[in-house]
């Protein structure tokens, strides 16, 4: 049975909201009430923006198994709209080959908005991308660059490093400045 498009979009929006969670303060209050606040590892809100369905699925599976909330987009305008409604993510995995706006432009936009400067951005590059793409990613504001194909160990290490570095900021409701640089 096929669902009408409006119902699919409504369900997708609901699931993204459930996955990504509510405002940061609400999430920390829930953790506090459960007594998990003392843990060094915390649940991160992660946004993946890439046209590669494979990369999105790999990142989603890896990060969810690690206990993080993940939401995936293949359209930069949808992702930016989502961020403006739900606030910044803790981590952003960003592909560069995007429709309408490339990943470098998305990154420049996010770096220019004070509200999103706390997000740690990781640019996803393919093996064929050369040194110029890596330089452009750094100039656009990427803190980390990951070369595809994605390797579980590398992703887990990167996220763990970020979680560890940002753990002292839990009490202050802020992220550390430029973790991972």
N, C-alpha and C positions, 0 to 999 in steps of 0.2 A: 504494500500500500504506500503510495507516495503522499508525502505531506505537502500542503500548499507552501509556497515560498515564504509567505509572511510567518507561518508557524515555524518553519525551519529557522528563519532569521531570529525570531523571538526566542526560540529554544537556544540557539547558538549564543545570543546575547546573555541569556540567563546563565548558561554554563560558563561563559567567560567570566562573568561577575562572580560566580561561585568559586571558580578556579583561582582567580586572581585575588579574591577576598575583598573585604571591605577596607575602610580607611586604616592607615597604619596604627593609629591610637587604639582602635577597637581590637586589632589583632594582638597588640601587646597587652591589653587588658585581659584578653582571653588567656594568654600564656601565663600572665601573672596569677590569675585565678586557679589555673591548673598546677601552679608551682613549677613550671618548666623554665622560668625566667633565668635561673642560675646556669643553665646549659651554655657552653661556649658556642655550640653550633646552633644556629637559628634558622628558622624557615624563611627563605628568601622569596620575594616576588620577582619573577623573571618574565620578561617579555622577549619573544623570539620573532624577528621580522626578517623573513627570507622567502624568496619565491620557490626554493627547492623544498618540496613536500617531504623528501627524504631527510634533509637536514633538520627540518622542523620536528619531524617525528622522532628522530634520533635524540635530539636535544630534549624533547618533551619526556621521553621514556627515561633517559639518564637522570634528568633533574627531578622528576617525580619520584623515582626510586630513592633518591637522596633526601626526599622529604620536602621539596620546595614546591611552591605554587607556580605553575607555568601557563602562559597564554600565548598562542601563536597567531601570527598574521602573515599574509602574503601581499597585502596592499598597504603601502606606507600611510595613505590618508586615513584608512580605518584604524591603524595603529596609533597615529597621532590623535585622532578623535578619542580613542579609548584612553590614552594617557591623560588627555585634558579632562576627561570625566572622572577617572579613578586615581589620578595622581601618579607620580613617578614610580617606576619599578626600581628594585634594588639593582638588578642587572639587566642589561639589554644586549642580546645577541643580534647583530645586525648584518644582513647580507648586503652586498653593494649593487647587485644587478636587480633593481626593483623597477616596477612600472611607474611611469609618470615622474617620479622623483628618485634619483639614485640614492644609495645608502650614504654617500658622503654629504649630500645636501640635507638629508634627514638628520645626520649627526651635527652638522653646522647649525641647523635650526634648533635642535635640542640644547646645544651648548650656548646658544644665544639667549635662551629663555632661563631666567634665574630659577624658576620652579623646577627645572629638570637638570640643573647642573650637578646635583648630587648623584645622579644615576651613573653607574659604572658601565661603560660601553665596551663591548667586545666585537670587533669587526671580523666577519667570516669571509675569508678569501679562498678562492680555488687555487689549486696547484699551479695553474697557468698564469695567475696574476703575478706580475713581476715586482721589482723593487719600487717602481713608480707608484703602484697601487698601495704598497705598504707605507710609503712616505705620505701619500695623500690621506690615508687613514689616520696617521699620527697627526698630521696638520689639521685635520677636521676635528680631532679631539678624542680619538679612540685610545683607551688606556691599554688594551690588549688586542692582539691580532692572532686569530686561530686559522690555520691553513687546513682546508678540507683535503682529504676525507677526515671526518670527525672521529676522534679516538676517545673512548669512554674515560680512560685513565687521565688523559689531558684535561677533559672537561671537568671531571670530579676534582682534580688537583686545583684547577683555576677557581672553581666555586668554593672549595674548602679554604683556599688562601684568602679569598674575599671575605668569607664568613668569619674566619679567624681575625682578620684585620679590623673588621667592622664590629666585632663583638663588644668592645668597650663602649661603643656609641649607643648601645641599646638603651641605657638609662637616659641618655640625652635626646633620644628620638631623632638622631642625625646619623648620617653616614660620614666616615672619615674622608678627608680630602684626598683625592687621587689615589685610592688604594690600588695597588697593582702596578704602580709606575716606579 
